Amino acid sequence: MFKKLRNRFLIVNLVSISIMMLVAFITIYTITYQNVQRETNMELYKVSDFYHSPYSPSSSQIPWGEGQGGEAGSGASSAAGSSADTRTERGTSTGTATGKGTDTGVSGSTSGSGESPGSGTGSGTGSTSDAMPSSVGKGGSGGMVGGEFGGNRGPGGDLNAPPARSVSFMIQTDDQWNITGTHSRFDMEEPFYKEALQKVDRSLVTGGERKTDQFALDGTDWAYVVDPSGEGYMIVFMDVTAQQGILTNLIYTFAVVGLAMLIVIYFLSRYFANRSIAPVREAFEKQKQFIADASHELKTPLAIINTNTDVLLANQEETIESQAKWLHYIKSETERMSGLTNDLLYLTQMDDSRSNLIHTTFNMSDAVESIILPMEAVIFEKNISLDYNIEPDLNVHGNREQIKQVILILLDNAVKYSGPKGSVNVTLQKMNHDVMLTVFNTGEGIAPEHLDRIFDRFYRTDSSRARKHGGHGLGLAIARSIVEQHKGEIYAKSVVGEGASFYVRLS
C-alpha cells in the first residue's frame, strides 16, 4: 500500500515539475526566437536598404550575368607654363574604371583635378626645369584615383557594401519573376540564383509591402525579403545559418538539461517521498498496534465476564449469596473495561484540536503536595519508603487538574514498579526559567530499547503482557499527551537493576 502511495507521489511530482519545466523552456525559447527573428529582420532590412541606395547595383541596372566591378571614373588635370607640349593620358585601374588627364606646361605650377563617381577629387602642383610637365599628387593622377578606387569603393566595392557581418546577395526580376539582374560580393553560379529564386514564396508580394521569410538551400539557411521595385521585384537574401544554429542548439540544450534534471528530480523525489511517507507508515503501524492492543485488553475481561455468566446460568437454583463470588468477578472486569473506555475517550479528547481547556497560572508546589499527602498511607502499607523535596511557591501556566493527573500517574507508576521494600523519591525544583518534576523509583529499571516506547499506548516492557501490576498501559500515554498540550517535555532515564526516573519540564 505504501509503495503504491509513494509511486503515486512520484508520478504526480514528476508530471508537475515536467509541466513547469516545459512551460519555462517554451517561454525562454519563444523569447529567444522572437529576439533572433527581430535581429535577423533588422539586419535583412539594412541589407535591403543598401541595395535601394543611389550607388547600389540596383540603381545601375546591372544586366543579368554581368559584373561585379565598379563604374567608370574620370579625372582631369591641367598645368600652365611656357611649354607648348600638350599630352593626353589615359589611365585604367581595377574595376574597369578609366580616368583621363591632360596637362600642359613647361615650367611653373601644375594643377589638376580628378573625378569619378566612386572616388573623390584631387589637386596638386609641380614644376619642371626641362619644359616637361610634372604632376605630383592627385592632380595628374586623377584618372588613377578614379580608376583605382572606383572598383573598390564604388557601388560594387566596400565603401557602400552591405553590413560586413552578413553574407548576402540580391536578385532583380521582372513582373513575371524572370531574372533581370543579380549582385553578390561573392562568386556564385547562375544555377544557384535560380534555385534560390524557386524557393521564394511569391505570395509574399501581395499588398505591395516587403515581407520576409526563410528557407534552406544546400545546407544553408537563408532569410529573404521580397520588395516590389518598379515593374518587377527585388529579392534580397541573407545567410542566417548562425542564427538558426543558436535556436537549434538551444533546443538540444533544453532537451539535455531537462532530461538530466528529471533524473535528478526523480531520485530527490524518491528520497523525500520515502521520508514523507515514513510518518504515515508509522501512524498506520501504531494504529494497527493500537487496535490489536485494545482488542487484547478488551478480550480478557469479556472472556471472564462470559465465563462467569455461564457459571451463573448453569446454577440457576442457587441463591445470589452463594453465587456472589462470580458476580464480584463480573463487576471487577466491568469496572476494568469502564476504566479502559474512559482512558481511551480521554486520549481522544486530548488529541482533538477542538478540546480547549482553560490555562491559568497556578502553584505547582501545592499541586504536587496535594497528590503526595493522600498517597503516603497507601505507600506505607506496601512497605515502600517515600521521600520528597519540593521547593515552595513554584508557579507554572496550564490546567491545574490535568497537571495533577500527570503527577498521580507518575507516582502510581513508581509505586507499582518499585517492588517490596523499595523507595520512591519526588523532587520539584526551579531549573533556569522552567520547573522540573522528577519521580524516581528503585526496581528492575527499564531497558534502553524500551525507553523511547514506554509512552506509547498499551505498550508494556514485558512481552508476556503480565497483568500482575494492573492497569492497561495507557497511563504514560495520557501523561505525555497532557504535557505536550502544555508545551512541556516528558522523558525517562533508567539504569537496569537500579531503577528509573521520569522527568517533566514545564514553564
Secondary structure, 3 states (H helix, E strand, C coil): CHHHHHHHHHHHHHHHHHHHHHHHHHHHHHHHHHHHHHHHHHHHHHHHHHHCCCCCHHHHCCCCCCCCCCCCCEEEEEEECCCCCEEEEEEEECCCEEEEEEEECCCCEEEEEEEECCECCCCCCCCCCCCCCCCCCCCCCHHHHHHHHHHHHCCCCCCCCCCCCCCEEEEEEECCCCEEEEEECCCCCHHHHHHHHHHCCHHHHHHHCCEEEEEEECCEEEEEEEEEECCEEEEEEEECHHHHHHHHHHHHHHHHHHHHHHHHHHHHHHHHHHHHHHHHHHHHHHHHHHHHHHHHHHHHHHHHHHHHHHHHHHCCCCCCCCCHHHHHHHHHHHHHHHHHHHHHHHHHHHHCCCCCCCCEEEEHHHHHHHHHHHHHHHHHHCCCEEEEEECCCCEEEECHHHHHHHHHHHHHHHHHHHCCCCEEEEEEEEECCEEEEEEEEECCCCCHHHHCCCCCCCCCCCCCCCCCCCCCCCHHHHHHHHHHHCCCEEEEEEECCCEEEEEEEEC
